[in-house]
Amino acid sequence: MNVVISEKARIAFERMDRGEQRKARTAIEYLRMSNLDGLHVQRLSKPQGLFIGRVDKKNRIIFRKKSEHEIVVVDFVQPDEIKKFLGEG
């Protein structure tokens, strides 16, 4: 599976500390291998096709399937930011 990282996700990644970045890289690898169970994935928004997975206690990865062979990482957020991300907060 091809994984594309959006600019927003890249900026969020750069703001993480080294340990968080290591876990985020592992999450991206799970996406590449189509191992969604490793991320405890849930559908975040049906109309937008967004999914959320757990990176660690503090961070979540938001992504969408662009095609059968491509996933776009939209952002890395903390749990309290999810409603803001969806425009609900």
Secondary structure as GFF3:
##gff-version 3
##sequence-region A 1 89
A	DSSP	beta_strand	2	5	.	.	.	ID=ss1
A	DSSP	alpha_helix	7	15	.	.	.	ID=ss2
A	DSSP	alpha_helix	18	32	.	.	.	ID=ss3
A	DSSP	three_ten_helix	36	39	.	.	.	ID=ss4
A	DSSP	beta_strand	42	45	.	.	.	ID=ss5
A	DSSP	beta_strand	50	54	.	.	.	ID=ss6
A	DSSP	beta_strand	60	67	.	.	.	ID=ss7
A	DSSP	beta_strand	70	77	.	.	.	ID=ss8
A	DSSP	three_ten_helix	79	81	.	.	.	ID=ss9
A	DSSP	alpha_helix	82	85	.	.	.	ID=ss10
###
